[in-house]
Amino acid sequence: MESVFYLLDAAPYGSEKAFGALNAAAVSLDRMDVTLGLYGDGVYLVTAGQDSTELGLPNLSDILYSYGELKVLVHEPSLVERGLFEETLIETIELADEEDFLEAMENSDCVILF
Amino acid sequence: MKTLTIVLTGGPYISEYAEIAFKLAEEALKQYQVNIFLYLDAVHIPKKGQKPSFFTNAGELFIGLAEKGAVIRACARCAAARGYIAEEGLENESNCRDYIPGIKISSLYELSEMLSKSDRVISLSR
């Protein structure tokens, strides 16, 4: 496998899924082409200005931003459905409609679901 | 020989993915090198001493797969978070005294290595 698509459809906090997806994506960067695809509630991960200090958790948006070499594909309809499209998002992302999102998954050698 | 990697992220009994992974792996071993990576709550699957009343014992499910050649690894960060600690010098063919034989706690980097060296990947998650 030369490329991997990590698909996250869970919100960043409340479970370990987003943190797990981020870590898996990060360790794959030196071996493979890595895409982190955010769909459904997964799109909350890219909203800017998150403050997770009272949760006692790291700011996952900041961690994502720090991996500039990671391709982050955000499902635009999911953003719209959640009223996030007009919100400030971190800068290192790409928006994708349904067709582009599916195409990116198809073009990856494997898809790992979180 | 081609390589198949199965990635599990869910714990036992909340779904049938552990059983499905076992059945897939057992069949695939006839023609594939099989890797299984246990991530997030899936690190609970190989715990010794499980006593489910009505379900297949997930802990015992994977016994023997490693003997048949499967490489089964659990994420160290996820395992430590749930109380499974890697130790050296154990005699149960594992590096965790709470795990069934043949399953080792390993770095997450091994997931990346497994994926990059695989011909097929199956992800079972919910």
gemmi code that builds the backbone of each chain (N, CA, C; Angstrom):
import gemmi

chains = {
    "A": [
        ("MET", (0.841, -1.197, 0.000), (0.000, 0.000, 0.000), (0.875, 1.245, 0.000)),
        ("GLU", (0.504, 2.183, -0.866), (1.259, 3.435, -0.910), (0.453, 4.610, -0.371)),
        ("SER", (-0.838, 4.408, -0.219), (-1.670, 5.510, 0.290), (-2.744, 4.971, 1.212)),
        ("VAL", (-3.105, 5.777, 2.193), (-4.132, 5.380, 3.155), (-5.064, 6.564, 3.398)),
        ("PHE", (-6.333, 6.248, 3.513), (-7.360, 7.255, 3.775), (-7.970, 6.935, 5.139)),
        ("TYR", (-7.732, 7.788, 6.099), (-8.340, 7.599, 7.420), (-9.646, 8.379, 7.456)),
        ("LEU", (-10.735, 7.683, 7.655), (-12.059, 8.292, 7.619), (-12.596, 8.445, 9.047)),
        ("LEU", (-12.839, 9.691, 9.415), (-13.341, 9.975, 10.767), (-14.716, 10.619, 10.660)),
        ("ASP", (-15.699, 10.009, 11.303), (-17.033, 10.610, 11.299), (-17.537, 10.878, 12.719)),
        ("ALA", (-16.611, 10.909, 13.664), (-16.976, 11.155, 15.061), (-16.447, 12.520, 15.509)),
        ("ALA", (-17.163, 13.137, 16.433), (-16.776, 14.448, 16.954), (-15.419, 14.365, 17.672)),
        ("PRO", (-14.700, 15.493, 17.741), (-13.336, 15.439, 18.289), (-13.257, 15.075, 19.767)),
        ("TYR", (-14.249, 15.416, 20.526), (-14.194, 15.118, 21.958), (-15.372, 14.209, 22.339)),
        ("GLY", (-15.239, 13.515, 23.442), (-16.301, 12.607, 23.866), (-15.973, 11.151, 23.585)),
        ("SER", (-14.992, 10.931, 22.738), (-14.468, 9.584, 22.526), (-13.013, 9.722, 22.087)),
        ("GLU", (-12.331, 8.590, 22.005), (-10.917, 8.612, 21.644), (-10.712, 8.532, 20.131)),
        ("LYS", (-11.823, 8.498, 19.376), (-11.705, 8.217, 17.948), (-10.901, 9.271, 17.198)),
        ("ALA", (-11.205, 10.558, 17.420), (-10.501, 11.612, 16.679), (-9.012, 11.612, 17.035)),
        ("PHE", (-8.711, 11.503, 18.311), (-7.312, 11.461, 18.753), (-6.610, 10.264, 18.135)),
        ("GLY", (-7.316, 9.122, 18.113), (-6.746, 7.915, 17.520), (-6.506, 8.063, 16.032)),
        ("ALA", (-7.446, 8.674, 15.340), (-7.284, 8.880, 13.900), (-6.113, 9.818, 13.614)),
        ("LEU", (-6.002, 10.871, 14.410), (-4.889, 11.813, 14.247), (-3.546, 11.126, 14.449)),
        ("ASN", (-3.449, 10.343, 15.495), (-2.182, 9.647, 15.772), (-1.841, 8.643, 14.670)),
        ("ALA", (-2.843, 7.908, 14.222), (-2.593, 6.929, 13.160), (-2.140, 7.633, 11.888)),
        ("ALA", (-2.783, 8.761, 11.583), (-2.389, 9.520, 10.390), (-0.960, 10.037, 10.533)),
        ("ALA", (-0.639, 10.523, 11.716), (0.689, 11.116, 11.928), (1.804, 10.093, 11.742)),
        ("VAL", (1.616, 8.887, 12.281), (2.693, 7.893, 12.182), (2.809, 7.308, 10.777)),
        ("SER", (1.794, 7.520, 9.951), (1.840, 6.993, 8.589), (2.508, 7.948, 7.616)),
        ("LEU", (2.728, 9.185, 8.039), (3.184, 10.217, 7.111), (4.539, 9.911, 6.474)),
        ("ASP", (5.422, 9.243, 7.208), (6.758, 9.012, 6.656), (6.821, 7.807, 5.728)),
        ("ARG", (5.749, 7.027, 5.638), (5.764, 5.830, 4.796), (4.811, 5.900, 3.604)),
        ("MET", (3.711, 6.644, 3.783), (2.640, 6.573, 2.797), (2.065, 7.956, 2.517)),
        ("ASP", (1.297, 8.058, 1.427), (0.488, 9.250, 1.210), (-0.742, 9.125, 2.109)),
        ("VAL", (-0.934, 10.103, 2.939), (-1.978, 9.995, 3.954), (-3.027, 11.094, 3.760)),
        ("THR", (-4.279, 10.690, 3.791), (-5.378, 11.649, 3.783), (-6.247, 11.381, 5.004)),
        ("LEU", (-6.571, 12.443, 5.710), (-7.550, 12.336, 6.789), (-8.849, 12.927, 6.262)),
        ("GLY", (-9.843, 12.088, 6.090), (-11.132, 12.534, 5.582), (-12.115, 12.735, 6.729)),
        ("LEU", (-12.709, 13.905, 6.771), (-13.645, 14.218, 7.854), (-15.054, 14.319, 7.291)),
        ("TYR", (-15.931, 13.528, 7.846), (-17.304, 13.413, 7.348), (-18.230, 13.465, 8.560)),
        ("GLY", (-19.464, 13.868, 8.372), (-20.413, 13.890, 9.484), (-19.867, 14.729, 10.633)),
        ("ASP", (-20.036, 14.223, 11.856), (-19.550, 14.966, 13.024), (-18.032, 15.108, 13.045)),
        ("GLY", (-17.334, 14.383, 12.211), (-15.879, 14.511, 12.143), (-15.432, 15.894, 11.728)),
        ("VAL", (-16.303, 16.642, 11.039), (-15.907, 17.971, 10.545), (-15.725, 18.977, 11.690)),
        ("TYR", (-16.295, 18.689, 12.855), (-16.084, 19.603, 13.994), (-14.605, 19.743, 14.337)),
        ("LEU", (-13.803, 18.776, 13.929), (-12.377, 18.788, 14.251), (-11.655, 20.015, 13.690)),
        ("VAL", (-12.137, 20.569, 12.601), (-11.384, 21.645, 11.941), (-11.886, 23.043, 12.294)),
        ("THR", (-12.789, 23.159, 13.242), (-13.195, 24.505, 13.652), (-12.070, 25.145, 14.456)),
        ("ALA", (-11.782, 26.403, 14.121), (-10.702, 27.116, 14.808), (-11.180, 27.616, 16.171)),
        ("GLY", (-10.232, 27.912, 17.031), (-10.559, 28.514, 18.326), (-11.117, 27.559, 19.352)),
        ("GLN", (-10.830, 26.284, 19.213), (-11.310, 25.321, 20.217), (-10.566, 25.528, 21.534)),
        ("ASP", (-11.288, 25.367, 22.621), (-10.663, 25.451, 23.944), (-11.052, 24.200, 24.725)),
        ("SER", (-10.132, 23.264, 24.802), (-10.429, 21.981, 25.445), (-9.800, 21.871, 26.831)),
        ("THR", (-9.337, 23.003, 27.376), (-8.602, 22.937, 28.644), (-9.458, 22.363, 29.775)),
        ("GLU", (-10.738, 22.731, 29.814), (-11.575, 22.226, 30.905), (-11.900, 20.747, 30.744)),
        ("LEU", (-11.692, 20.229, 29.547), (-11.870, 18.789, 29.338), (-10.629, 18.015, 29.773)),
        ("GLY", (-9.539, 18.738, 29.982), (-8.287, 18.079, 30.328), (-7.685, 17.336, 29.152)),
        ("LEU", (-8.030, 17.795, 27.969), (-7.551, 17.121, 26.751), (-6.781, 18.101, 25.891)),
        ("PRO", (-5.880, 17.600, 25.067), (-5.181, 18.500, 24.141), (-6.152, 19.061, 23.105)),
        ("ASN", (-5.802, 20.233, 22.589), (-6.608, 20.843, 21.540), (-6.339, 20.106, 20.228)),
        ("LEU", (-7.289, 19.296, 19.814), (-7.057, 18.445, 18.642), (-6.971, 19.253, 17.357)),
        ("SER", (-7.644, 20.381, 17.339), (-7.553, 21.265, 16.168), (-6.136, 21.804, 16.016)),
        ("ASP", (-5.514, 22.176, 17.127), (-4.127, 22.658, 17.085), (-3.175, 21.549, 16.643)),
        ("ILE", (-3.420, 20.333, 17.136), (-2.569, 19.201, 16.725), (-2.690, 18.977, 15.228)),
        ("LEU", (-3.924, 19.018, 14.744), (-4.148, 18.818, 13.307), (-3.425, 19.897, 12.499)),
        ("TYR", (-3.527, 21.116, 12.974), (-2.894, 22.244, 12.275), (-1.370, 22.080, 12.225)),
        ("SER", (-0.825, 21.450, 13.261), (0.637, 21.311, 13.325), (1.176, 20.297, 12.319)),
        ("TYR", (0.302, 19.428, 11.812), (0.732, 18.473, 10.786), (0.428, 19.060, 9.408)),
        ("GLY", (1.206, 20.046, 9.031), (0.956, 20.732, 7.772), (1.070, 19.848, 6.561)),
        ("GLU", (1.857, 18.766, 6.672), (2.047, 17.873, 5.527), (0.900, 16.867, 5.371)),
        ("LEU", (0.000, 16.860, 6.339), (-1.131, 15.934, 6.281), (-2.259, 16.531, 5.439)),
        ("LYS", (-2.713, 15.765, 4.457), (-3.841, 16.221, 3.642), (-5.136, 15.981, 4.416)),
        ("VAL", (-5.876, 17.055, 4.660), (-7.126, 16.947, 5.410), (-8.276, 17.332, 4.484)),
        ("LEU", (-9.123, 16.370, 4.213), (-10.235, 16.575, 3.299), (-11.526, 16.667, 4.125)),
        ("VAL", (-12.223, 17.781, 3.986), (-13.423, 18.011, 4.793), (-14.661, 17.985, 3.909)),
        ("HIS", (-15.601, 17.160, 4.285), (-16.839, 17.015, 3.518), (-17.694, 18.272, 3.698)),
        ("GLU", (-17.776, 19.051, 2.641), (-18.428, 20.363, 2.744), (-19.914, 20.278, 3.118)),
        ("PRO", (-20.689, 19.356, 2.532), (-22.094, 19.267, 2.957), (-22.253, 19.019, 4.461)),
        ("SER", (-21.328, 18.261, 5.057), (-21.418, 18.029, 6.507), (-21.207, 19.330, 7.279)),
        ("LEU", (-20.299, 20.174, 6.776), (-20.087, 21.486, 7.401), (-21.359, 22.320, 7.308)),
        ("VAL", (-21.970, 22.331, 6.133), (-23.181, 23.140, 5.916), (-24.307, 22.647, 6.815)),
        ("GLU", (-24.489, 21.340, 6.865), (-25.576, 20.758, 7.665), (-25.434, 21.101, 9.145)),
        ("ARG", (-24.219, 21.344, 9.598), (-23.986, 21.651, 11.016), (-23.808, 23.145, 11.268)),
        ("GLY", (-24.073, 23.957, 10.261), (-23.953, 25.408, 10.432), (-22.536, 25.883, 10.635)),
        ("LEU", (-21.567, 25.109, 10.151), (-20.151, 25.438, 10.380), (-19.493, 26.087, 9.167)),
        ("PHE", (-20.217, 26.173, 8.072), (-19.585, 26.629, 6.845), (-19.111, 28.072, 6.952)),
        ("GLU", (-19.826, 28.888, 7.726), (-19.455, 30.300, 7.873), (-18.498, 30.506, 9.056)),
        ("GLU", (-18.234, 29.436, 9.791), (-17.332, 29.552, 10.942), (-15.874, 29.599, 10.468)),
        ("THR", (-15.010, 30.058, 11.363), (-13.581, 30.079, 11.043), (-13.018, 28.667, 11.185)),
        ("LEU", (-12.408, 28.212, 10.107), (-11.830, 26.871, 10.106), (-10.309, 26.978, 10.058)),
        ("ILE", (-9.624, 25.953, 10.502), (-8.158, 25.986, 10.397), (-7.773, 26.000, 8.924)),
        ("GLU", (-6.597, 26.521, 8.648), (-6.267, 26.891, 7.263), (-5.738, 25.743, 6.409)),
        ("THR", (-5.384, 24.636, 7.036), (-4.645, 23.602, 6.298), (-5.551, 22.551, 5.668)),
        ("ILE", (-6.804, 22.889, 5.465), (-7.753, 21.868, 5.002), (-8.157, 22.092, 3.549)),
        ("GLU", (-8.759, 21.054, 2.965), (-9.372, 21.170, 1.648), (-10.840, 20.784, 1.790)),
        ("LEU", (-11.704, 21.586, 1.169), (-13.123, 21.235, 1.180), (-13.424, 20.334, -0.017)),
        ("ALA", (-14.358, 19.418, 0.171), (-14.692, 18.490, -0.911), (-16.187, 18.234, -0.919)),
        ("ASP", (-16.759, 18.212, -2.120), (-18.168, 17.814, -2.203), (-18.223, 16.281, -2.213)),
        ("GLU", (-19.453, 15.774, -2.350), (-19.631, 14.317, -2.262), (-18.757, 13.583, -3.293)),
        ("GLU", (-18.768, 14.084, -4.507), (-18.043, 13.421, -5.598), (-16.536, 13.419, -5.352)),
        ("ASP", (-16.001, 14.576, -4.941), (-14.558, 14.671, -4.705), (-14.133, 13.819, -3.509)),
        ("PHE", (-14.997, 13.801, -2.504), (-14.684, 13.008, -1.310), (-14.608, 11.524, -1.677)),
        ("LEU", (-15.608, 11.074, -2.427), (-15.631, 9.668, -2.846), (-14.432, 9.350, -3.737)),
        ("GLU", (-14.114, 10.280, -4.630), (-12.987, 10.062, -5.537), (-11.677, 9.898, -4.760)),
        ("ALA", (-11.515, 10.725, -3.721), (-10.300, 10.620, -2.905), (-10.219, 9.269, -2.210)),
        ("MET", (-11.372, 8.764, -1.749), (-11.381, 7.440, -1.121), (-11.054, 6.353, -2.138)),
        ("GLU", (-11.649, 6.501, -3.318), (-11.405, 5.504, -4.371), (-9.937, 5.482, -4.785)),
        ("ASN", (-9.315, 6.644, -4.777), (-7.928, 6.744, -5.233), (-6.913, 6.339, -4.171)),
        ("SER", (-7.378, 6.079, -2.967), (-6.473, 5.613, -1.921), (-6.421, 4.083, -1.938)),
        ("ASP", (-5.270, 3.545, -1.572), (-5.115, 2.090, -1.612), (-5.946, 1.399, -0.537)),
        ("CYS", (-6.150, 2.078, 0.598), (-6.982, 1.477, 1.636), (-7.678, 2.560, 2.451)),
        ("VAL", (-8.791, 2.197, 3.047), (-9.569, 3.115, 3.879), (-9.674, 2.506, 5.276)),
        ("ILE", (-9.275, 3.295, 6.274), (-9.392, 2.861, 7.663), (-10.447, 3.727, 8.326)),
        ("LEU", (-11.489, 3.084, 8.844), (-12.612, 3.815, 9.419), (-12.468, 3.965, 10.930)),
        ("PHE", (-12.742, 5.155, 11.410), (-12.772, 5.390, 12.863), (-14.179, 5.754, 13.309)),
    ],
    "B": [
        ("MET", (4.180, -14.597, -1.084), (2.844, -14.647, -0.477), (2.342, -13.224, -0.209)),
        ("LYS", (1.098, -12.975, -0.538), (0.527, -11.651, -0.301), (0.193, -11.465, 1.184)),
        ("THR", (0.075, -10.202, 1.551), (-0.164, -9.878, 2.959), (-1.497, -9.169, 3.132)),
        ("LEU", (-2.253, -9.641, 4.114), (-3.533, -9.026, 4.496), (-3.397, -8.443, 5.895)),
        ("THR", (-3.820, -7.200, 6.061), (-3.841, -6.602, 7.397), (-5.275, -6.285, 7.788)),
        ("ILE", (-5.638, -6.682, 8.995), (-6.969, -6.388, 9.538), (-6.792, -5.401, 10.694)),
        ("VAL", (-7.512, -4.290, 10.631), (-7.444, -3.276, 11.682), (-8.754, -3.280, 12.463)),
        ("LEU", (-8.637, -3.445, 13.766), (-9.813, -3.440, 14.639), (-9.720, -2.264, 15.596)),
        ("THR", (-10.852, -1.594, 15.843), (-10.838, -0.468, 16.781), (-11.875, -0.613, 17.898)),
        ("GLY", (-12.737, -1.609, 17.807), (-13.809, -1.745, 18.793), (-13.545, -2.852, 19.788)),
        ("GLY", (-14.080, -2.701, 20.976), (-13.894, -3.700, 22.022), (-14.768, -4.917, 21.808)),
        ("PRO", (-14.557, -5.955, 22.612), (-15.351, -7.163, 22.471), (-16.792, -6.969, 22.945)),
        ("TYR", (-17.704, -7.746, 22.392), (-19.102, -7.853, 22.812), (-19.990, -6.669, 22.416)),
        ("ILE", (-19.385, -5.535, 22.035), (-20.189, -4.412, 21.560), (-20.524, -4.606, 20.082)),
        ("SER", (-19.782, -5.503, 19.457), (-20.058, -5.871, 18.071), (-19.482, -7.265, 17.844)),
        ("GLU", (-19.691, -7.786, 16.649), (-19.140, -9.113, 16.318), (-17.829, -9.003, 15.561)),
        ("TYR", (-17.221, -7.835, 15.565), (-16.038, -7.642, 14.738), (-14.869, -8.532, 15.159)),
        ("ALA", (-14.758, -8.811, 16.446), (-13.662, -9.691, 16.871), (-13.835, -11.080, 16.253)),
        ("GLU", (-15.067, -11.582, 16.307), (-15.337, -12.904, 15.721), (-15.139, -12.882, 14.212)),
        ("ILE", (-15.621, -11.804, 13.589), (-15.484, -11.701, 12.128), (-14.006, -11.668, 11.745)),
        ("ALA", (-13.234, -10.884, 12.493), (-11.797, -10.783, 12.201), (-11.124, -12.139, 12.352)),
        ("PHE", (-11.501, -12.860, 13.407), (-10.920, -14.185, 13.622), (-11.224, -15.114, 12.448)),
        ("LYS", (-12.493, -15.133, 12.035), (-12.884, -16.039, 10.944), (-12.200, -15.660, 9.635)),
        ("LEU", (-12.134, -14.344, 9.378), (-11.444, -13.887, 8.167), (-9.970, -14.261, 8.207)),
        ("ALA", (-9.368, -14.038, 9.362), (-7.932, -14.316, 9.491), (-7.651, -15.799, 9.329)),
        ("GLU", (-8.455, -16.629, 9.971), (-8.231, -18.072, 9.899), (-8.323, -18.569, 8.456)),
        ("GLU", (-9.291, -18.057, 7.714), (-9.438, -18.451, 6.316), (-8.314, -17.868, 5.461)),
        ("ALA", (-7.997, -16.599, 5.727), (-6.988, -15.921, 4.905), (-5.606, -16.536, 5.082)),
        ("LEU", (-5.345, -17.087, 6.267), (-4.017, -17.660, 6.518), (-3.663, -18.788, 5.551)),
        ("LYS", (-4.685, -19.324, 4.876), (-4.421, -20.395, 3.896), (-3.680, -19.861, 2.678)),
        ("GLN", (-3.798, -18.541, 2.436), (-3.119, -18.005, 1.251), (-2.457, -16.651, 1.477)),
        ("TYR", (-2.603, -16.077, 2.677), (-2.015, -14.772, 2.965), (-1.128, -14.840, 4.209)),
        ("GLN", (-0.148, -13.953, 4.254), (0.418, -13.575, 5.537), (-0.612, -12.636, 6.161)),
        ("VAL", (-0.991, -12.887, 7.395), (-2.048, -12.092, 8.031), (-1.491, -11.291, 9.201)),
        ("ASN", (-1.782, -9.992, 9.189), (-1.493, -9.124, 10.327), (-2.816, -8.650, 10.919)),
        ("ILE", (-2.858, -8.532, 12.232), (-4.020, -7.927, 12.897), (-3.502, -6.844, 13.822)),
        ("PHE", (-4.013, -5.630, 13.659), (-3.619, -4.550, 14.560), (-4.815, -4.151, 15.410)),
        ("LEU", (-4.612, -4.185, 16.724), (-5.659, -3.852, 17.688), (-5.461, -2.416, 18.168)),
        ("TYR", (-6.437, -1.581, 17.912), (-6.308, -0.148, 18.179), (-7.495, 0.309, 19.024)),
        ("LEU", (-7.314, 1.379, 19.749), (-8.356, 1.928, 20.633), (-8.923, 0.805, 21.512)),
        ("ASP", (-10.246, 0.690, 21.639), (-10.820, -0.315, 22.548), (-10.553, -1.760, 22.130)),
        ("ALA", (-10.094, -1.965, 20.917), (-9.811, -3.341, 20.475), (-8.682, -3.979, 21.276)),
        ("VAL", (-7.912, -3.175, 22.007), (-6.843, -3.770, 22.827), (-7.420, -4.609, 23.972)),
        ("HIS", (-8.733, -4.471, 24.225), (-9.353, -5.330, 25.251), (-9.575, -6.765, 24.744)),
        ("ILE", (-9.629, -6.936, 23.458), (-10.048, -8.235, 22.901), (-9.222, -9.420, 23.420)),
        ("PRO", (-7.880, -9.323, 23.459), (-7.112, -10.517, 23.855), (-6.895, -10.682, 25.360)),
        ("LYS", (-7.681, -9.997, 26.171), (-7.502, -10.106, 27.629), (-7.805, -11.539, 28.095)),
        ("LYS", (-6.948, -12.052, 28.949), (-7.168, -13.379, 29.543), (-8.285, -13.309, 30.581)),
        ("GLY", (-8.900, -14.452, 30.825), (-9.821, -14.564, 31.947), (-11.206, -14.013, 31.718)),
        ("GLN", (-11.581, -13.747, 30.492), (-12.934, -13.272, 30.224), (-13.930, -14.417, 30.421)),
        ("LYS", (-15.103, -14.091, 30.949), (-16.111, -15.120, 31.184), (-17.484, -14.648, 30.719)),
        ("PRO", (-17.668, -14.455, 29.426), (-18.986, -14.035, 28.939), (-20.001, -15.168, 29.112)),
        ("SER", (-21.216, -14.820, 29.499), (-22.224, -15.851, 29.738), (-22.805, -16.407, 28.449)),
        ("PHE", (-22.983, -15.532, 27.484), (-23.726, -15.979, 26.306), (-22.971, -15.821, 24.990)),
        ("PHE", (-21.831, -15.146, 25.035), (-21.134, -14.865, 23.781), (-19.850, -15.683, 23.673)),
        ("THR", (-19.349, -15.757, 22.471), (-18.051, -16.381, 22.263), (-16.995, -15.625, 23.051)),
        ("ASN", (-16.120, -16.348, 23.724), (-15.079, -15.719, 24.530), (-14.066, -15.030, 23.624)),
        ("ALA", (-14.121, -13.702, 23.627), (-13.250, -12.941, 22.715), (-11.782, -13.140, 23.069)),
        ("GLY", (-11.500, -13.290, 24.353), (-10.115, -13.449, 24.777), (-9.487, -14.710, 24.235)),
        ("GLU", (-10.300, -15.768, 24.175), (-9.764, -17.048, 23.709), (-9.841, -17.203, 22.192)),
        ("LEU", (-10.564, -16.261, 21.589), (-10.816, -16.374, 20.153), (-9.533, -16.427, 19.328)),
        ("PHE", (-8.587, -15.563, 19.709), (-7.389, -15.443, 18.881), (-6.289, -16.430, 19.270)),
        ("ILE", (-6.551, -17.270, 20.289), (-5.538, -18.261, 20.664), (-5.278, -19.188, 19.481)),
        ("GLY", (-4.062, -19.333, 19.126), (-3.716, -20.236, 18.036), (-3.474, -19.534, 16.725)),
        ("LEU", (-4.035, -18.333, 16.548), (-3.811, -17.623, 15.289), (-2.332, -17.288, 15.105)),
        ("ALA", (-1.706, -16.857, 16.198), (-0.279, -16.524, 16.109), (0.545, -17.769, 15.791)),
        ("GLU", (0.143, -18.911, 16.368), (0.861, -20.159, 16.080), (0.756, -20.532, 14.609)),
        ("LYS", (-0.349, -20.131, 14.008), (-0.538, -20.413, 12.577), (0.158, -19.384, 11.700)),
        ("GLY", (0.746, -18.375, 12.324), (1.538, -17.421, 11.549), (1.043, -15.994, 11.551)),
        ("ALA", (-0.119, -15.749, 12.137), (-0.626, -14.380, 12.164), (0.222, -13.508, 13.089)),
        ("VAL", (0.462, -12.288, 12.674), (1.160, -11.318, 13.515), (0.097, -10.418, 14.136)),
        ("ILE", (-0.035, -10.475, 15.458), (-1.097, -9.728, 16.137), (-0.458, -8.758, 17.117)),
        ("ARG", (-0.741, -7.482, 16.926), (-0.124, -6.438, 17.738), (-1.195, -5.505, 18.288)),
        ("ALA", (-0.953, -4.977, 19.492), (-1.854, -4.014, 20.129), (-1.111, -2.699, 20.327)),
        ("CYS", (-1.802, -1.603, 20.111), (-1.205, -0.270, 20.248), (-0.779, -0.019, 21.703)),
        ("ALA", (0.452, 0.406, 21.879), (0.990, 0.595, 23.228), (0.260, 1.705, 23.994)),
        ("ARG", (-0.017, 2.824, 23.336), (-0.693, 3.943, 24.016), (-2.106, 3.536, 24.447)),
        ("CYS", (-2.817, 2.866, 23.526), (-4.187, 2.446, 23.838), (-4.178, 1.394, 24.947)),
        ("ALA", (-3.203, 0.483, 24.883), (-3.107, -0.577, 25.885), (-2.788, 0.008, 27.261)),
        ("ALA", (-1.813, 0.911, 27.314), (-1.434, 1.500, 28.600), (-2.601, 2.267, 29.209)),
        ("ALA", (-3.363, 2.957, 28.365), (-4.515, 3.728, 28.859), (-5.551, 2.829, 29.508)),
        ("ARG", (-5.555, 1.564, 29.104), (-6.569, 0.633, 29.612), (-5.976, -0.380, 30.587)),
        ("GLY", (-4.733, -0.149, 30.993), (-4.138, -0.968, 32.048), (-3.348, -2.168, 31.583)),
        ("TYR", (-3.086, -2.264, 30.293), (-2.289, -3.381, 29.785), (-0.861, -2.878, 29.549)),
        ("ILE", (0.067, -3.436, 30.284), (1.438, -2.920, 30.262), (2.387, -3.934, 29.631)),
        ("ALA", (3.223, -3.437, 28.755), (4.229, -4.311, 28.133), (5.368, -4.563, 29.112)),
        ("GLU", (5.801, -5.828, 29.189), (6.915, -6.211, 30.049), (7.864, -7.097, 29.256)),
        ("GLU", (9.101, -7.114, 29.711), (10.074, -8.009, 29.072), (10.204, -9.292, 29.878)),
        ("GLY", (10.603, -10.347, 29.204), (10.941, -11.588, 29.901), (9.773, -12.458, 30.288)),
        ("LEU", (8.608, -12.222, 29.759), (7.473, -13.090, 30.073), (7.587, -14.394, 29.279)),
        ("GLU", (6.933, -15.428, 29.777), (7.074, -16.738, 29.144), (5.825, -17.167, 28.385)),
        ("ASN", (4.905, -16.264, 28.201), (3.654, -16.688, 27.547), (3.592, -16.298, 26.075)),
        ("GLU", (4.772, -16.074, 25.470), (4.836, -15.690, 24.057), (4.108, -14.387, 23.790)),
        ("SER", (3.925, -13.625, 24.835), (3.390, -12.282, 24.712), (4.307, -11.378, 25.522)),
        ("ASN", (4.105, -10.081, 25.454), (4.856, -9.196, 26.342), (3.928, -8.497, 27.330)),
        ("CYS", (2.745, -9.102, 27.526), (1.780, -8.575, 28.491), (1.194, -9.741, 29.275)),
        ("ARG", (1.331, -9.711, 30.571), (0.867, -10.852, 31.367), (-0.661, -10.991, 31.355)),
        ("ASP", (-1.362, -9.938, 30.966), (-2.830, -10.006, 30.931), (-3.376, -10.506, 29.598)),
        ("TYR", (-2.489, -10.722, 28.654), (-2.929, -11.130, 27.314), (-2.756, -12.629, 27.089)),
        ("ILE", (-3.583, -13.158, 26.180), (-3.413, -14.554, 25.762), (-2.089, -14.680, 24.997)),
        ("PRO", (-1.553, -15.896, 24.875), (-0.243, -16.067, 24.232), (-0.229, -15.600, 22.780)),
        ("GLY", (0.916, -15.086, 22.384), (1.145, -14.776, 20.972), (0.788, -13.367, 20.557)),
        ("ILE", (0.235, -12.585, 21.464), (-0.172, -11.221, 21.122), (0.716, -10.236, 21.862)),
        ("LYS", (1.282, -9.306, 21.125), (2.236, -8.389, 21.731), (1.781, -6.939, 21.640)),
        ("ILE", (2.123, -6.181, 22.654), (1.919, -4.739, 22.645), (3.068, -4.116, 21.862)),
        ("SER", (2.707, -3.195, 20.974), (3.707, -2.642, 20.078), (3.409, -1.177, 19.788)),
        ("SER", (4.379, -0.510, 19.209), (4.191, 0.898, 18.858), (3.153, 1.056, 17.747)),
        ("LEU", (2.509, 2.212, 17.742), (1.565, 2.516, 16.668), (2.265, 2.561, 15.313)),
        ("TYR", (3.568, 2.808, 15.336), (4.308, 2.823, 14.068), (4.222, 1.475, 13.355)),
        ("GLU", (3.961, 0.420, 14.126), (3.835, -0.893, 13.485), (2.575, -0.967, 12.626)),
        ("LEU", (1.549, -0.195, 12.974), (0.367, -0.125, 12.112), (0.757, 0.422, 10.745)),
        ("SER", (1.511, 1.508, 10.774), (1.958, 2.115, 9.519), (2.786, 1.134, 8.702)),
        ("GLU", (3.663, 0.407, 9.394), (4.507, -0.569, 8.692), (3.658, -1.690, 8.093)),
        ("MET", (2.676, -2.172, 8.888), (1.805, -3.240, 8.379), (1.051, -2.778, 7.130)),
        ("LEU", (0.491, -1.560, 7.207), (-0.291, -1.054, 6.072), (0.573, -0.918, 4.827)),
        ("SER", (1.763, -0.359, 5.019), (2.608, -0.082, 3.855), (3.088, -1.367, 3.185)),
        ("LYS", (3.158, -2.455, 3.944), (3.646, -3.720, 3.389), (2.514, -4.675, 3.008)),
        ("SER", (1.288, -4.190, 3.044), (0.147, -5.064, 2.770), (-0.342, -4.946, 1.336)),
        ("ASP", (-0.909, -6.054, 0.868), (-1.569, -6.038, -0.439), (-3.056, -5.744, -0.290)),
        ("ARG", (-3.606, -6.121, 0.844), (-5.023, -5.864, 1.133), (-5.155, -5.427, 2.591)),
        ("VAL", (-6.119, -4.531, 2.834), (-6.383, -4.070, 4.200), (-7.890, -4.118, 4.450)),
        ("ILE", (-8.268, -4.655, 5.598), (-9.679, -4.657, 6.002), (-9.783, -3.909, 7.327)),
        ("SER", (-10.640, -2.908, 7.348), (-10.857, -2.132, 8.566), (-12.239, -2.451, 9.099)),
        ("LEU", (-12.298, -2.935, 10.334), (-13.584, -3.239, 10.961), (-13.779, -2.279, 12.128)),
        ("SER", (-14.758, -1.428, 11.993), (-14.967, -0.409, 13.020), (-16.425, 0.005, 13.021)),
        ("ARG", (-16.862, 0.590, 14.104), (-18.252, 1.051, 14.161), (-18.304, 2.466, 14.740)),
    ],
}
model = gemmi.Model(1)
for chain_id, residues in chains.items():
    chain = gemmi.Chain(chain_id)
    for i, (resn, *xyz) in enumerate(residues, 1):
        res = gemmi.Residue()
        res.name, res.seqid = resn, gemmi.SeqId(i, " ")
        for name, pos in zip(("N", "CA", "C"), xyz):
            atom = gemmi.Atom()
            atom.name, atom.element = name, gemmi.Element(name[0])
            atom.pos, atom.b_iso = gemmi.Position(*pos), 0.0
            res.add_atom(atom)
        chain.add_residue(res)
    model.add_chain(chain)
structure = gemmi.Structure()
structure.add_model(model)
structure.setup_entities()
